[in-house]
């Protein structure tokens, strides 16, 4: 059949466009051709068909059914029920409650230890050395008081003395200490406070004996002035305290506190006035302080003994000039 002129023109136009596209974009033409080849490829078509057959095959369906059957099988359901029964059994519930109770108790004990620790830290842990046990000994330094004496000629003497001090031992501790110190001479009150029995400077008495860790320096919170006779009498009560350590190795049988306190101090800050006859003012006599020793049983809340020390020869307050 012979084509009409319009049909021939249309065919020529399509050929021209295809030729132009091929010339202007050969990559586009190649991609289109490859796409068409892939879509019409028998291999691709077969693979798609195989995939569809596998997904819908009786074997695949049977496998899925088998898996679901195992998950929901009576045996599997029985095993789950058995496990739940064990978890919720009275024995398991009782064991969980017991563990919870033990955990709560452990927490309370730990909190109690935290509360006790600061109280234990109030006692000074000191090693005696030489293999001796660590002690929970407590030395409670007293508070010194300052006395100032002004002489008739303007001389000024000041000194510190302490009215009270104590020491504590825990059960089982030995009383002998190595950290006590002796007194230093001359005493700070030399020339002002005089022993009424010897006319020498008043003795520096330890409230807490050096053997028990008592300090001997003026600012150590442990020294007070007294006559030598008072010092001798004081040893009576100190020995009674030593005798409390009766266990093997001289150890404390209970928690104990030794307290030595003084009262009735007659003298205080004083200014001497020159006598009309000239020279220094006369000495002023004072009795020794009243000294009390109390030893308490801190374990049982009682006193082991409470005694006043016998008085000594007394003191003289002397004009420093």
Buried (B, 14 or more C-beta within 10 A) or exposed (E): EEEEEEEEEEEEEEEEEEEEEEEEEEEEBEEEEEEEEEEEEEEEEEEEEEEEEEEEEEEEEEEEEEEEEEEEEEEEEEEEEEEEEEEEEEEEEEEEEEEEEEEEEEEEEEEEEEEEEEEEEEBEEBEBEEEBEEBBBBBBBBEBBEBEBBBBEEBEBEBBBBBBBBBBBBBBBBBBBEBBBEBEEEBBBBBBBBBBBEEEBBBBBBBBBBBBBBBBBBEBBBBBBBBBBBBEBBEEBBEBBBEBBEEEEBBBBBBBBBBBBBEEBEBEEBEBEBEEEEEBBEBBEBBBBEBBBBBBBBEEEEEBEEEEBBBBBBBBBBBBB
